[in-house]
Amino acid sequence: MTGSRAHICRRASIMVSLGLALSLLVPIKGYGESTDPAASRIDSFYNALLDTMKQAKQLGLKGRYDKLAPVLTKTYDLASMSRIAVGQSWNALPPQQQLSIVNAFTRMTTATYATRFDDFSGEQFEILQTVDQPNGDKIVKTRIIQSNGKPVALNYSMRKTDADWKIVDVYLDGTISELASRRAEFGAILKSGGPDALVSSLVKKGDKLLAGS
């Protein structure tokens, strides 16, 4: 893997890790983002990321965190993602424990974005198309155009929550599921230490990121 592609894929995998991918992007208007509400959500998200990245040095880590927190909450259905990642044991957890997992997961996700999206290097992205799914969800297909012209696919599974469309999964290279990775990670922690261990793990990851480690 070349240095350029390795750099892009590292950031792409961060995005898929819920620090979402794009190595600081310049939006290119593509298919459907002006008319499809799910694609419009992604378009707005990318523009907010770009604005933050352009101010990254001036904002600093805490400033980026504070700026991105409401954007991520608006764009991702982090509560649903937490529930799906925990799996069948979710309904057996008391509400306060569920809330602790969602809050810790949200904080870690925001800290990941604030840490990784700390410069601007001029790559571009395109919103290509929106594909309706049989269950009523949508897949918004996008791609990152690297500085050498090579594309990296990044697709979003979107679900309508109340009046809004939100991300419930991300696919790197069009196929690598964020939720599948989270289910494996959360499952291993829950099996060895239970829900308190999961919350502790997520909090520690957030702390480490916000400390600049």
NORHUMO-V294608 format. One line per field, one symbol per residue. phi: phi as a letter, one per 30 degrees, with the letter a starting at -180 (. if undefined). psi: psi as a letter, one per 40 degrees, with the letter a starting at -180 (. if undefined). burial: I if it has 16 or more other ideal C-beta (glycine too) atoms within 10 Angstrom, else O. A space follows every 50 residues. Layout:
phi->???
psi->???
burial->???
This chain:
phi->.ddddddddddddddddibgdhdibcdcdbdiddcdddddddedddddde ddddcedddiddddedddedddddcccdddddddddjddeddddeddedd ddddddddddddddddcbabbidbbbccaccdcedjdbcccbbccdddjd cbdbcbdcbdchcccbdbabbdhibdddddddedddddddddbiddddee ddddddeddddid
psi->hiddddddddddddddeffibhfhihihhahededhdddddddddddddd ddddeddddidddddddddddddddigdddddddddadedeeiidddddd ddddddddddddddddgeiheeiiihhdihhhideeiihhhiihhideeh ihhhihhiihhbeihiheihhhfedhhdddddddddddddddeadddddd dddddddddeee.
burial->OOOOOOIIIOIIIIIIIIIIIIIIIOIOOIIIIOOIOIIIIIIOIIOIII OIIOOIOOIOIOOIIOIIIOIIOOIIIIIIIIIIIIOOOOOOIOOOIIOI IIIIIIIIIIIIIIIIIIOIOOIIIIIIIIOOOOOOIIIIIIIIIIOOOO OIIIIIIIIOOOOOIIIIIIIIOOOIOIIOIIOOOIOOIIOOOOIOOIIO IIIOIIOOIIOOO
